[in-house]
Amino acid sequence: MPVLDGWSATARLKAMTHLAHIPILAVTGHVIRDDIERAIEAGCSDYLAQPIDFETMLLKVESLLAA
């Protein structure tokens, strides 16, 4: 992203009370434990590793929206 990285953008969104309730799904090619923990710490609700499996993505989105 040209101005913010995904972690900073997530933290900013989660800091806005009117947006904080919206789940954020991190889609990343970085799936080492530190990156996954960083996504959760930034406020992501879940993560999805690239390359994306479409069925897995749909299940995660449905789960996040149902919560």
N, CA, C and O atoms as a Tripos MOL2 file, in Angstrom:
@<TRIPOS>MOLECULE
protein
  268   267    67     0     0
PROTEIN
NO_CHARGES

@<TRIPOS>ATOM
      1 N           0.8480   -1.1680    0.0000 N.3       1 MET1
      2 CA          0.0000    0.0000    0.0000 C.3       1 MET1
      3 C           0.8950    1.2330    0.0000 C.2       1 MET1
      4 O           1.9100    1.2650    0.6970 O.2       1 MET1
      5 N           0.5350    2.2200   -0.7580 N.am      2 PRO2
      6 CA          1.4480    3.3520   -0.9450 C.3       2 PRO2
      7 C           1.6500    4.2490    0.2760 C.2       2 PRO2
      8 O           2.7330    4.8160    0.4240 O.2       2 PRO2
      9 N           0.6670    4.4030    1.1510 N.am      3 VAL3
     10 CA          0.7940    5.3450    2.2550 C.3       3 VAL3
     11 C           0.9520    4.6350    3.5960 C.2       3 VAL3
     12 O           1.8140    5.0070    4.3920 O.2       3 VAL3
     13 N           0.1440    3.6350    3.8510 N.am      4 LEU4
     14 CA          0.1830    2.8690    5.1020 C.3       4 LEU4
     15 C           0.3470    1.3960    4.7860 C.2       4 LEU4
     16 O          -0.0740    0.9240    3.7300 O.2       4 LEU4
     17 N           0.9690    0.6680    5.7190 N.am      5 ASP5
     18 CA          0.9430   -0.7810    5.5580 C.3       5 ASP5
     19 C          -0.3800   -1.2890    6.1370 C.2       5 ASP5
     20 O          -1.1080   -0.5410    6.7900 O.2       5 ASP5
     21 N          -0.6750   -2.5290    5.8970 N.am      6 GLY6
     22 CA         -1.9430   -3.1030    6.3490 C.3       6 GLY6
     23 C          -2.1240   -3.0880    7.8530 C.2       6 GLY6
     24 O          -3.2360   -2.9110    8.3500 O.2       6 GLY6
     25 N          -1.0270   -3.2740    8.5800 N.am      7 TRP7
     26 CA         -1.1190   -3.2980   10.0470 C.3       7 TRP7
     27 C          -1.4870   -1.9120   10.5760 C.2       7 TRP7
     28 O          -2.3180   -1.7900   11.4760 O.2       7 TRP7
     29 N          -0.8730   -0.8720   10.0210 N.am      8 SER8
     30 CA         -1.1770    0.4970   10.4450 C.3       8 SER8
     31 C          -2.6000    0.8890   10.0620 C.2       8 SER8
     32 O          -3.3060    1.5320   10.8390 O.2       8 SER8
     33 N          -3.0150    0.4990    8.8650 N.am      9 ALA9
     34 CA         -4.3780    0.8010    8.4320 C.3       9 ALA9
     35 C          -5.3940    0.1130    9.3320 C.2       9 ALA9
     36 O          -6.4100    0.7070    9.6940 O.2       9 ALA9
     37 N          -5.1260   -1.1330    9.6930 N.am     10 THR10
     38 CA         -6.0170   -1.8720   10.5910 C.3      10 THR10
     39 C          -6.0990   -1.1960   11.9460 C.2      10 THR10
     40 O          -7.1910   -1.0150   12.4850 O.2      10 THR10
     41 N          -4.9600   -0.8230   12.4980 N.am     11 ALA11
     42 CA         -4.9460   -0.1620   13.8050 C.3      11 ALA11
     43 C          -5.7370    1.1460   13.7690 C.2      11 ALA11
     44 O          -6.4550    1.4640   14.7160 O.2      11 ALA11
     45 N          -5.6070    1.8940   12.6910 N.am     12 ARG12
     46 CA         -6.3530    3.1560   12.5720 C.3      12 ARG12
     47 C          -7.8530    2.9040   12.4880 C.2      12 ARG12
     48 O          -8.6410    3.6000   13.1290 O.2      12 ARG12
     49 N          -8.2450    1.9140   11.7000 N.am     13 LEU13
     50 CA         -9.6640    1.5880   11.5870 C.3      13 LEU13
     51 C         -10.2360    1.1320   12.9240 C.2      13 LEU13
     52 O         -11.3340    1.5390   13.3040 O.2      13 LEU13
     53 N          -9.4990    0.2930   13.6320 N.am     14 LYS14
     54 CA         -9.9680   -0.2230   14.9150 C.3      14 LYS14
     55 C         -10.0130    0.8610   15.9910 C.2      14 LYS14
     56 O         -10.7300    0.7160   16.9810 O.2      14 LYS14
     57 N          -9.2660    1.9280   15.8130 N.am     15 ALA15
     58 CA         -9.2730    3.0310   16.7700 C.3      15 ALA15
     59 C         -10.4970    3.9320   16.5890 C.2      15 ALA15
     60 O         -10.8130    4.7330   17.4700 O.2      15 ALA15
     61 N         -11.1790    3.8050   15.4610 N.am     16 MET16
     62 CA        -12.3770    4.6050   15.1970 C.3      16 MET16
     63 C         -13.5930    3.8680   15.7660 C.2      16 MET16
     64 O         -13.9530    2.7920   15.2890 O.2      16 MET16
     65 N         -14.2110    4.4450   16.7690 N.am     17 THR17
     66 CA        -15.2970    3.7470   17.4660 C.3      17 THR17
     67 C         -16.4340    3.3420   16.5390 C.2      17 THR17
     68 O         -17.0500    2.2980   16.7500 O.2      17 THR17
     69 N         -16.7240    4.1320   15.5320 N.am     18 HIS18
     70 CA        -17.8210    3.7940   14.6310 C.3      18 HIS18
     71 C         -17.4490    2.7090   13.6140 C.2      18 HIS18
     72 O         -18.3180    2.2200   12.8930 O.2      18 HIS18
     73 N         -16.1820    2.3310   13.5480 N.am     19 LEU19
     74 CA        -15.7370    1.2760   12.6310 C.3      19 LEU19
     75 C         -15.1510    0.0620   13.3440 C.2      19 LEU19
     76 O         -14.9420   -0.9800   12.7220 O.2      19 LEU19
     77 N         -14.8900    0.1840   14.6190 N.am     20 ALA20
     78 CA        -14.1660   -0.8540   15.3660 C.3      20 ALA20
     79 C         -14.8640   -2.2100   15.3550 C.2      20 ALA20
     80 O         -14.2060   -3.2420   15.4920 O.2      20 ALA20
     81 N         -16.1610   -2.2230   15.1970 N.am     21 HIS21
     82 CA        -16.9120   -3.4820   15.2300 C.3      21 HIS21
     83 C         -16.8080   -4.2850   13.9240 C.2      21 HIS21
     84 O         -17.1810   -5.4570   13.8930 O.2      21 HIS21
     85 N         -16.3120   -3.6750   12.8680 N.am     22 ILE22
     86 CA        -16.2250   -4.3420   11.5730 C.3      22 ILE22
     87 C         -15.0330   -5.2970   11.5650 C.2      22 ILE22
     88 O         -13.9070   -4.8810   11.8400 O.2      22 ILE22
     89 N         -15.2700   -6.5770   11.2520 N.am     23 PRO23
     90 CA        -14.1510   -7.5290   11.2240 C.3      23 PRO23
     91 C         -13.2130   -7.2410   10.0550 C.2      23 PRO23
     92 O         -13.6390   -6.8000    8.9870 O.2      23 PRO23
     93 N         -11.9390   -7.4990   10.2800 N.am     24 ILE24
     94 CA        -10.9200   -7.3220    9.2450 C.3      24 ILE24
     95 C         -10.2070   -8.6540    9.0450 C.2      24 ILE24
     96 O          -9.7010   -9.2530    9.9940 O.2      24 ILE24
     97 N         -10.1760   -9.0980    7.8130 N.am     25 LEU25
     98 CA         -9.5040  -10.3360    7.4450 C.3      25 LEU25
     99 C          -8.1950   -9.9690    6.7540 C.2      25 LEU25
    100 O          -8.2030   -9.3700    5.6780 O.2      25 LEU25
    101 N          -7.0740  -10.3280    7.3710 N.am     26 ALA26
    102 CA         -5.7640  -10.0670    6.7720 C.3      26 ALA26
    103 C          -5.5000  -11.1110    5.6960 C.2      26 ALA26
    104 O          -5.6120  -12.3120    5.9420 O.2      26 ALA26
    105 N          -5.1530  -10.6520    4.5190 N.am     27 VAL27
    106 CA         -4.7680  -11.5410    3.4230 C.3      27 VAL27
    107 C          -3.3020  -11.2650    3.1570 C.2      27 VAL27
    108 O          -2.9310  -10.1740    2.7240 O.2      27 VAL27
    109 N          -2.4700  -12.2670    3.4210 N.am     28 THR28
    110 CA         -1.0360  -12.0360    3.3840 C.3      28 THR28
    111 C          -0.2650  -13.2320    2.8480 C.2      28 THR28
    112 O          -0.7030  -14.3780    2.9500 O.2      28 THR28
    113 N           0.8680  -12.9400    2.2880 N.am     29 GLY29
    114 CA          1.7900  -13.9770    1.8590 C.3      29 GLY29
    115 C           2.7620  -14.3400    2.9650 C.2      29 GLY29
    116 O           3.5410  -15.2850    2.8330 O.2      29 GLY29
    117 N           2.7150  -13.5910    4.0510 N.am     30 HIS30
    118 CA          3.5990  -13.8070    5.1950 C.3      30 HIS30
    119 C           2.8520  -14.5940    6.2550 C.2      30 HIS30
    120 O           1.9780  -14.0510    6.9300 O.2      30 HIS30
    121 N           3.1810  -15.8500    6.4060 N.am     31 VAL31
    122 CA          2.4250  -16.6910    7.3340 C.3      31 VAL31
    123 C           3.2880  -17.2840    8.4460 C.2      31 VAL31
    124 O           2.9470  -18.3200    9.0180 O.2      31 VAL31
    125 N           4.3960  -16.6290    8.7460 N.am     32 ILE32
    126 CA          5.1650  -17.0920    9.8890 C.3      32 ILE32
    127 C           4.4620  -16.6120   11.1550 C.2      32 ILE32
    128 O           3.6960  -15.6490   11.1190 O.2      32 ILE32
    129 N           4.7190  -17.2750   12.2560 N.am     33 ARG33
    130 CA          4.0210  -16.9920   13.5090 C.3      33 ARG33
    131 C           4.0600  -15.5090   13.8790 C.2      33 ARG33
    132 O           3.0440  -14.9640   14.3120 O.2      33 ARG33
    133 N           5.1900  -14.8520   13.7210 N.am     34 ASP34
    134 CA          5.3030  -13.4360   14.0770 C.3      34 ASP34
    135 C           4.3420  -12.5710   13.2650 C.2      34 ASP34
    136 O           3.7410  -11.6410   13.8030 O.2      34 ASP34
    137 N           4.1950  -12.8680   11.9820 N.am     35 ASP35
    138 CA          3.2920  -12.0770   11.1400 C.3      35 ASP35
    139 C           1.8320  -12.3140   11.5040 C.2      35 ASP35
    140 O           1.0260  -11.3840   11.4930 O.2      35 ASP35
    141 N           1.4960  -13.5470   11.8250 N.am     36 ILE36
    142 CA          0.1260  -13.8580   12.2350 C.3      36 ILE36
    143 C          -0.1880  -13.1450   13.5470 C.2      36 ILE36
    144 O          -1.2590  -12.5560   13.6930 O.2      36 ILE36
    145 N           0.7380  -13.1960   14.4960 N.am     37 GLU37
    146 CA          0.5410  -12.5060   15.7750 C.3      37 GLU37
    147 C           0.4430  -11.0000   15.5670 C.2      37 GLU37
    148 O          -0.3540  -10.3330   16.2280 O.2      37 GLU37
    149 N           1.2360  -10.4690   14.6660 N.am     38 ARG38
    150 CA          1.1940   -9.0290   14.3870 C.3      38 ARG38
    151 C          -0.1650   -8.6310   13.8070 C.2      38 ARG38
    152 O          -0.6900   -7.5690   14.1420 O.2      38 ARG38
    153 N          -0.7320   -9.4640   12.9490 N.am     39 ALA39
    154 CA         -2.0540   -9.1820   12.3790 C.3      39 ALA39
    155 C          -3.1140   -9.1360   13.4780 C.2      39 ALA39
    156 O          -3.9460   -8.2290   13.5050 O.2      39 ALA39
    157 N          -3.0800  -10.1020   14.3710 N.am     40 ILE40
    158 CA         -4.0570  -10.1500   15.4590 C.3      40 ILE40
    159 C          -3.8550   -8.9610   16.4010 C.2      40 ILE40
    160 O          -4.8270   -8.3380   16.8260 O.2      40 ILE40
    161 N          -2.6100   -8.6450   16.7260 N.am     41 GLU41
    162 CA         -2.3220   -7.5070   17.6010 C.3      41 GLU41
    163 C          -2.7660   -6.1810   16.9740 C.2      41 GLU41
    164 O          -3.1710   -5.2640   17.6880 O.2      41 GLU41
    165 N          -2.6900   -6.0780   15.6530 N.am     42 ALA42
    166 CA         -3.1010   -4.8510   14.9610 C.3      42 ALA42
    167 C          -4.6150   -4.6910   14.9770 C.2      42 ALA42
    168 O          -5.1280   -3.5900   14.7790 O.2      42 ALA42
    169 N          -5.3320   -5.7880   15.2130 N.am     43 GLY43
    170 CA         -6.7850   -5.7210   15.2680 C.3      43 GLY43
    171 C          -7.4990   -6.5800   14.2450 C.2      43 GLY43
    172 O          -8.7270   -6.5640   14.1710 O.2      43 GLY43
    173 N          -6.7460   -7.3310   13.4550 N.am     44 CYS44
    174 CA         -7.3860   -8.2210   12.4870 C.3      44 CYS44
    175 C          -8.1540   -9.3130   13.2200 C.2      44 CYS44
    176 O          -7.7140   -9.8160   14.2530 O.2      44 CYS44
    177 N          -9.2900   -9.6630   12.6770 N.am     45 SER45
    178 CA        -10.1180  -10.6950   13.2790 C.3      45 SER45
    179 C          -9.6130  -12.0940   12.9360 C.2      45 SER45
    180 O          -9.7790  -13.0330   13.7140 O.2      45 SER45
    181 N          -9.0050  -12.2180   11.7810 N.am     46 ASP46
    182 CA         -8.4840  -13.4990   11.3120 C.3      46 ASP46
    183 C          -7.5050  -13.2030   10.1870 C.2      46 ASP46
    184 O          -7.3270  -12.0480    9.8000 O.2      46 ASP46
    185 N          -6.8790  -14.2330    9.6690 N.am     47 TYR47
    186 CA         -5.9260  -14.0630    8.5790 C.3      47 TYR47
    187 C          -6.1350  -15.1670    7.5600 C.2      47 TYR47
    188 O          -6.7020  -16.2170    7.8640 O.2      47 TYR47
    189 N          -5.6700  -14.9140    6.3540 N.am     48 LEU48
    190 CA         -5.7590  -15.8680    5.2680 C.3      48 LEU48
    191 C          -4.4550  -15.8050    4.4940 C.2      48 LEU48
    192 O          -4.0300  -14.7320    4.0660 O.2      48 LEU48
    193 N          -3.8290  -16.9460    4.3160 N.am     49 ALA49
    194 CA         -2.5470  -17.0020    3.6210 C.3      49 ALA49
    195 C          -2.7520  -17.0590    2.1110 C.2      49 ALA49
    196 O          -3.6890  -17.6840    1.6130 O.2      49 ALA49
    197 N          -1.8580  -16.3950    1.4050 N.am     50 GLN50
    198 CA         -1.8480  -16.4820   -0.0520 C.3      50 GLN50
    199 C          -0.9960  -17.6670   -0.4610 C.2      50 GLN50
    200 O          -0.0580  -17.9900    0.2680 O.2      50 GLN50
    201 N          -1.2470  -18.3250   -1.5530 N.am     51 PRO51
    202 CA         -2.3460  -18.0620   -2.4650 C.3      51 PRO51
    203 C          -3.6900  -18.4170   -1.8070 C.2      51 PRO51
    204 O          -3.7800  -19.3480   -1.0070 O.2      51 PRO51
    205 N          -4.7010  -17.6710   -2.1550 N.am     52 ILE52
    206 CA         -6.0110  -17.7950   -1.5140 C.3      52 ILE52
    207 C          -6.7790  -18.9860   -2.0610 C.2      52 ILE52
    208 O          -6.8990  -19.1740   -3.2720 O.2      52 ILE52
    209 N          -7.2950  -19.7810   -1.1380 N.am     53 ASP53
    210 CA         -8.2420  -20.8320   -1.4840 C.3      53 ASP53
    211 C          -9.6320  -20.2080   -1.3590 C.2      53 ASP53
    212 O         -10.0400  -19.8200   -0.2640 O.2      53 ASP53
    213 N         -10.3480  -20.1110   -2.4580 N.am     54 PHE54
    214 CA        -11.6130  -19.3850   -2.5000 C.3      54 PHE54
    215 C         -12.6250  -19.9330   -1.4900 C.2      54 PHE54
    216 O         -13.3020  -19.1550   -0.8170 O.2      54 PHE54
    217 N         -12.7360  -21.2400   -1.3750 N.am     55 GLU55
    218 CA        -13.6910  -21.8420   -0.4360 C.3      55 GLU55
    219 C         -13.3410  -21.4950    1.0080 C.2      55 GLU55
    220 O         -14.2270  -21.2010    1.8110 O.2      55 GLU55
    221 N         -12.0640  -21.5290    1.3350 N.am     56 THR56
    222 CA        -11.6240  -21.1570    2.6820 C.3      56 THR56
    223 C         -11.9290  -19.6960    2.9610 C.2      56 THR56
    224 O         -12.3700  -19.3450    4.0550 O.2      56 THR56
    225 N         -11.6920  -18.8460    1.9700 N.am     57 MET57
    226 CA        -11.9820  -17.4320    2.1400 C.3      57 MET57
    227 C         -13.4710  -17.2090    2.4090 C.2      57 MET57
    228 O         -13.8310  -16.4440    3.3040 O.2      57 MET57
    229 N         -14.3210  -17.8630    1.6510 N.am     58 LEU58
    230 CA        -15.7590  -17.7080    1.8540 C.3      58 LEU58
    231 C         -16.1700  -18.1600    3.2560 C.2      58 LEU58
    232 O         -16.9720  -17.4940    3.9100 O.2      58 LEU58
    233 N         -15.6300  -19.2730    3.7130 N.am     59 LEU59
    234 CA        -15.9550  -19.7640    5.0520 C.3      59 LEU59
    235 C         -15.5100  -18.7720    6.1280 C.2      59 LEU59
    236 O         -16.2420  -18.5250    7.0860 O.2      59 LEU59
    237 N         -14.3290  -18.2120    5.9730 N.am     60 LYS60
    238 CA        -13.8340  -17.2440    6.9580 C.3      60 LYS60
    239 C         -14.6880  -15.9780    6.9470 C.2      60 LYS60
    240 O         -15.0300  -15.4580    8.0090 O.2      60 LYS60
    241 N         -15.0310  -15.4810    5.7790 N.am     61 VAL61
    242 CA        -15.8590  -14.2750    5.6840 C.3      61 VAL61
    243 C         -17.2340  -14.5380    6.2900 C.2      61 VAL61
    244 O         -17.7390  -13.7160    7.0550 O.2      61 VAL61
    245 N         -17.8440  -15.6710    5.9600 N.am     62 GLU62
    246 CA        -19.1480  -16.0160    6.5390 C.3      62 GLU62
    247 C         -19.0700  -16.0990    8.0540 C.2      62 GLU62
    248 O         -19.9600  -15.6150    8.7540 O.2      62 GLU62
    249 N         -18.0150  -16.7080    8.5570 N.am     63 SER63
    250 CA        -17.8340  -16.8370   10.0070 C.3      63 SER63
    251 C         -17.6820  -15.4820   10.6710 C.2      63 SER63
    252 O         -18.2870  -15.2290   11.7130 O.2      63 SER63
    253 N         -16.8820  -14.6100   10.0770 N.am     64 LEU64
    254 CA        -16.6740  -13.2820   10.6430 C.3      64 LEU64
    255 C         -17.9480  -12.4450   10.6170 C.2      64 LEU64
    256 O         -18.2170  -11.6990   11.5570 O.2      64 LEU64
    257 N         -18.7190  -12.5620    9.5660 N.am     65 LEU65
    258 CA        -19.9530  -11.7840    9.4660 C.3      65 LEU65
    259 C         -21.0400  -12.3110   10.4050 C.2      65 LEU65
    260 O         -21.8950  -11.5520   10.8590 O.2      65 LEU65
    261 N         -21.0020  -13.5920   10.6890 N.am     66 ALA66
    262 CA        -21.9920  -14.1860   11.5870 C.3      66 ALA66
    263 C         -21.7140  -13.8570   13.0620 C.2      66 ALA66
    264 O         -22.6140  -13.9020   13.9000 O.2      66 ALA66
    265 N         -20.4690  -13.5330   13.3550 N.am     67 ALA67
    266 CA        -20.0870  -13.3100   14.7610 C.3      67 ALA67
    267 C         -20.6360  -12.0100   15.3100 C.2      67 ALA67
    268 O         -20.4020  -11.6830   16.4740 O.2      67 ALA67
@<TRIPOS>BOND
     1     1     2 1
     2     2     3 1
     3     3     4 2
     4     3     5 am
     5     5     6 1
     6     6     7 1
     7     7     8 2
     8     7     9 am
     9     9    10 1
    10    10    11 1
    11    11    12 2
    12    11    13 am
    13    13    14 1
    14    14    15 1
    15    15    16 2
    16    15    17 am
    17    17    18 1
    18    18    19 1
    19    19    20 2
    20    19    21 am
    21    21    22 1
    22    22    23 1
    23    23    24 2
    24    23    25 am
    25    25    26 1
    26    26    27 1
    27    27    28 2
    28    27    29 am
    29    29    30 1
    30    30    31 1
    31    31    32 2
    32    31    33 am
    33    33    34 1
    34    34    35 1
    35    35    36 2
    36    35    37 am
    37    37    38 1
    38    38    39 1
    39    39    40 2
    40    39    41 am
    41    41    42 1
    42    42    43 1
    43    43    44 2
    44    43    45 am
    45    45    46 1
    46    46    47 1
    47    47    48 2
    48    47    49 am
    49    49    50 1
    50    50    51 1
    51    51    52 2
    52    51    53 am
    53    53    54 1
    54    54    55 1
    55    55    56 2
    56    55    57 am
    57    57    58 1
    58    58    59 1
    59    59    60 2
    60    59    61 am
    61    61    62 1
    62    62    63 1
    63    63    64 2
    64    63    65 am
    65    65    66 1
    66    66    67 1
    67    67    68 2
    68    67    69 am
    69    69    70 1
    70    70    71 1
    71    71    72 2
    72    71    73 am
    73    73    74 1
    74    74    75 1
    75    75    76 2
    76    75    77 am
    77    77    78 1
    78    78    79 1
    79    79    80 2
    80    79    81 am
    81    81    82 1
    82    82    83 1
    83    83    84 2
    84    83    85 am
    85    85    86 1
    86    86    87 1
    87    87    88 2
    88    87    89 am
    89    89    90 1
    90    90    91 1
    91    91    92 2
    92    91    93 am
    93    93    94 1
    94    94    95 1
    95    95    96 2
    96    95    97 am
    97    97    98 1
    98    98    99 1
    99    99   100 2
   100    99   101 am
   101   101   102 1
   102   102   103 1
   103   103   104 2
   104   103   105 am
   105   105   106 1
   106   106   107 1
   107   107   108 2
   108   107   109 am
   109   109   110 1
   110   110   111 1
   111   111   112 2
   112   111   113 am
   113   113   114 1
   114   114   115 1
   115   115   116 2
   116   115   117 am
   117   117   118 1
   118   118   119 1
   119   119   120 2
   120   119   121 am
   121   121   122 1
   122   122   123 1
   123   123   124 2
   124   123   125 am
   125   125   126 1
   126   126   127 1
   127   127   128 2
   128   127   129 am
   129   129   130 1
   130   130   131 1
   131   131   132 2
   132   131   133 am
   133   133   134 1
   134   134   135 1
   135   135   136 2
   136   135   137 am
   137   137   138 1
   138   138   139 1
   139   139   140 2
   140   139   141 am
   141   141   142 1
   142   142   143 1
   143   143   144 2
   144   143   145 am
   145   145   146 1
   146   146   147 1
   147   147   148 2
   148   147   149 am
   149   149   150 1
   150   150   151 1
   151   151   152 2
   152   151   153 am
   153   153   154 1
   154   154   155 1
   155   155   156 2
   156   155   157 am
   157   157   158 1
   158   158   159 1
   159   159   160 2
   160   159   161 am
   161   161   162 1
   162   162   163 1
   163   163   164 2
   164   163   165 am
   165   165   166 1
   166   166   167 1
   167   167   168 2
   168   167   169 am
   169   169   170 1
   170   170   171 1
   171   171   172 2
   172   171   173 am
   173   173   174 1
   174   174   175 1
   175   175   176 2
   176   175   177 am
   177   177   178 1
   178   178   179 1
   179   179   180 2
   180   179   181 am
   181   181   182 1
   182   182   183 1
   183   183   184 2
   184   183   185 am
   185   185   186 1
   186   186   187 1
   187   187   188 2
   188   187   189 am
   189   189   190 1
   190   190   191 1
   191   191   192 2
   192   191   193 am
   193   193   194 1
   194   194   195 1
   195   195   196 2
   196   195   197 am
   197   197   198 1
   198   198   199 1
   199   199   200 2
   200   199   201 am
   201   201   202 1
   202   202   203 1
   203   203   204 2
   204   203   205 am
   205   205   206 1
   206   206   207 1
   207   207   208 2
   208   207   209 am
   209   209   210 1
   210   210   211 1
   211   211   212 2
   212   211   213 am
   213   213   214 1
   214   214   215 1
   215   215   216 2
   216   215   217 am
   217   217   218 1
   218   218   219 1
   219   219   220 2
   220   219   221 am
   221   221   222 1
   222   222   223 1
   223   223   224 2
   224   223   225 am
   225   225   226 1
   226   226   227 1
   227   227   228 2
   228   227   229 am
   229   229   230 1
   230   230   231 1
   231   231   232 2
   232   231   233 am
   233   233   234 1
   234   234   235 1
   235   235   236 2
   236   235   237 am
   237   237   238 1
   238   238   239 1
   239   239   240 2
   240   239   241 am
   241   241   242 1
   242   242   243 1
   243   243   244 2
   244   243   245 am
   245   245   246 1
   246   246   247 1
   247   247   248 2
   248   247   249 am
   249   249   250 1
   250   250   251 1
   251   251   252 2
   252   251   253 am
   253   253   254 1
   254   254   255 1
   255   255   256 2
   256   255   257 am
   257   257   258 1
   258   258   259 1
   259   259   260 2
   260   259   261 am
   261   261   262 1
   262   262   263 1
   263   263   264 2
   264   263   265 am
   265   265   266 1
   266   266   267 1
   267   267   268 2
@<TRIPOS>SUBSTRUCTURE
     1 MET1         2 RESIDUE 1 A MET
     2 PRO2         6 RESIDUE 1 A PRO
     3 VAL3        10 RESIDUE 1 A VAL
     4 LEU4        14 RESIDUE 1 A LEU
     5 ASP5        18 RESIDUE 1 A ASP
     6 GLY6        22 RESIDUE 1 A GLY
     7 TRP7        26 RESIDUE 1 A TRP
     8 SER8        30 RESIDUE 1 A SER
     9 ALA9        34 RESIDUE 1 A ALA
    10 THR10       38 RESIDUE 1 A THR
    11 ALA11       42 RESIDUE 1 A ALA
    12 ARG12       46 RESIDUE 1 A ARG
    13 LEU13       50 RESIDUE 1 A LEU
    14 LYS14       54 RESIDUE 1 A LYS
    15 ALA15       58 RESIDUE 1 A ALA
    16 MET16       62 RESIDUE 1 A MET
    17 THR17       66 RESIDUE 1 A THR
    18 HIS18       70 RESIDUE 1 A HIS
    19 LEU19       74 RESIDUE 1 A LEU
    20 ALA20       78 RESIDUE 1 A ALA
    21 HIS21       82 RESIDUE 1 A HIS
    22 ILE22       86 RESIDUE 1 A ILE
    23 PRO23       90 RESIDUE 1 A PRO
    24 ILE24       94 RESIDUE 1 A ILE
    25 LEU25       98 RESIDUE 1 A LEU
    26 ALA26      102 RESIDUE 1 A ALA
    27 VAL27      106 RESIDUE 1 A VAL
    28 THR28      110 RESIDUE 1 A THR
    29 GLY29      114 RESIDUE 1 A GLY
    30 HIS30      118 RESIDUE 1 A HIS
    31 VAL31      122 RESIDUE 1 A VAL
    32 ILE32      126 RESIDUE 1 A ILE
    33 ARG33      130 RESIDUE 1 A ARG
    34 ASP34      134 RESIDUE 1 A ASP
    35 ASP35      138 RESIDUE 1 A ASP
    36 ILE36      142 RESIDUE 1 A ILE
    37 GLU37      146 RESIDUE 1 A GLU
    38 ARG38      150 RESIDUE 1 A ARG
    39 ALA39      154 RESIDUE 1 A ALA
    40 ILE40      158 RESIDUE 1 A ILE
    41 GLU41      162 RESIDUE 1 A GLU
    42 ALA42      166 RESIDUE 1 A ALA
    43 GLY43      170 RESIDUE 1 A GLY
    44 CYS44      174 RESIDUE 1 A CYS
    45 SER45      178 RESIDUE 1 A SER
    46 ASP46      182 RESIDUE 1 A ASP
    47 TYR47      186 RESIDUE 1 A TYR
    48 LEU48      190 RESIDUE 1 A LEU
    49 ALA49      194 RESIDUE 1 A ALA
    50 GLN50      198 RESIDUE 1 A GLN
    51 PRO51      202 RESIDUE 1 A PRO
    52 ILE52      206 RESIDUE 1 A ILE
    53 ASP53      210 RESIDUE 1 A ASP
    54 PHE54      214 RESIDUE 1 A PHE
    55 GLU55      218 RESIDUE 1 A GLU
    56 THR56      222 RESIDUE 1 A THR
    57 MET57      226 RESIDUE 1 A MET
    58 LEU58      230 RESIDUE 1 A LEU
    59 LEU59      234 RESIDUE 1 A LEU
    60 LYS60      238 RESIDUE 1 A LYS
    61 VAL61      242 RESIDUE 1 A VAL
    62 GLU62      246 RESIDUE 1 A GLU
    63 SER63      250 RESIDUE 1 A SER
    64 LEU64      254 RESIDUE 1 A LEU
    65 LEU65      258 RESIDUE 1 A LEU
    66 ALA66      262 RESIDUE 1 A ALA
    67 ALA67      266 RESIDUE 1 A ALA
